[in-house]
Amino acid sequence: MKKSFTLILALALLFSCASSLADGYDMSYIRENSTVFTIDVNDDSGVAFVESTLSVKDRSFVHRHESDHRYSSTKFDVLVINYGRSTAYPVPRLWITYCANEYIYYDSVTFTVNGRDYTFTGISDPDWRSEDEKGVVEEALIKFGTQGVDFLFALKDYRGNFSSYAELMDERSGPKIKMILHGIDEDVNVTLGGGFLLDFTYIIEGAYLETDGLSDIDKVIGTQMSVSGGLPVSDVFRRAAANETPTPAKATASPVPTVSVSNGKMFIRPDYEGVCTLKVIAGSESNYYVYMKYLGAPSSSYDSRKLKSGAKTPYESDVAFYVKAGMTVSVKVPIGRYTLFYATGTDFYGTTLLFGDSTGCYTSDSPFTFYTSQDGEWIYSHGHEVTLYKVTDGNLDTDPIPESDFPTR
């Protein structure tokens, strides 16, 4: 069962285990500053959560999808593993809570501090999303590891520009940290103010950097609890343990990695037997993601659609595949009428983000019909061959469409 204590109420517990914690996570700074910390203890799992006393409103940020009923906010905390034991060690963390009228399904975030970008990926979980009549909530968690400490020290350096609480919380001249939530369909740009940096000052700079928490970072990495888990302890940590502030590292990698795709890779396979051939020839200047959206049965066909052996509901009717620049792909398409969509670009980010900001999306002016016919003893299948170019030199009449109208999975 989870129990919550303010630090003042938990002093007896803290003093009783002070000697055992001396070899692990030093809690003295927290004990000496009980007005700004709370400790949330989970007796069942032997962990504790050190948090600041700031309100959700102090940590909140605004965005254009904001809900009228909830705050979007950030929250730093320190997860203390093996709390009350000599092996106790801290995991510095940051929660990002997005509350709005609609989901953006973000899974990475970029912070800009002093002109440098710090990106964290793989931070969300589908189980951390909820919806009710008031709107939606999405949460993400950053567990700081080797790369994350560069970001923490960058915040510490930036915080040094503000000498007082009043300066930190001043809405006009106070800190301005850019944060981008990278969503599936769009990004949300946010400016974080003094509450974010004040929470960092209390929790990470106070309860982590000032309590020699860095000396136990190898234990955190060993448990694979950090975003960059598994990396060796770097010189950043050696200098930090010696109380030397390192220079923030170069910005981390792109928040969304490109996807390596072979020519002809099938992304969506239909559950119906492929009878007719679709041949796609790609121009040399661009790659293509082709999506055939099933509309229905043709007006006439000698054969009808037949399910593949072993197909299970819900049956897949669409077809989608990839064509590399200057190459050709031929696929077997089930009988039916289809709308052809294609997205074009250079660097592919998957079937949702497509080709990123450079994506061009198009659709055919009229449906494609795939059918069979009989002529005496012979059965003929009727397919299509199309040549795609980024410019209007192909053999297919198409119209540009917004990316939001392109079918994605």
Secondary structure, DSSP 8 states (H G I E B T S, - for coil): -EEEEETTTTHHHHHHTHHHHTTS---HHHHHTTTTEEEEEETTTTEEEEEE---TTTTEE--TTB-SS--EEEEEEEEEETTTSTT-EEEEEEEEEEEESS-----EEEEEETTEEEEEES-EEEEEEEEETTEEEEEEEEE--HHHHHHHHHHHHHHTT--SHHHHH-TTTS--EEEEEE-SS-EEEEEE-HHHHHHHIIIIIIHTGGGTGGGGHHHHHHTT-STTTT----HHHHHHHTT-----------SS------TT-EEE--SB---EEEEEEE-TT-EEEEEEEEEE--S--SS---B-TT--SS----EEEEE-TT-EEEEEE-SEEEEEEEEEESS---TTTTTGGG-EEEEESS-EEEEEEEETTEEEEE-EEEEE-SSTTSSS-EEE--GGGS---
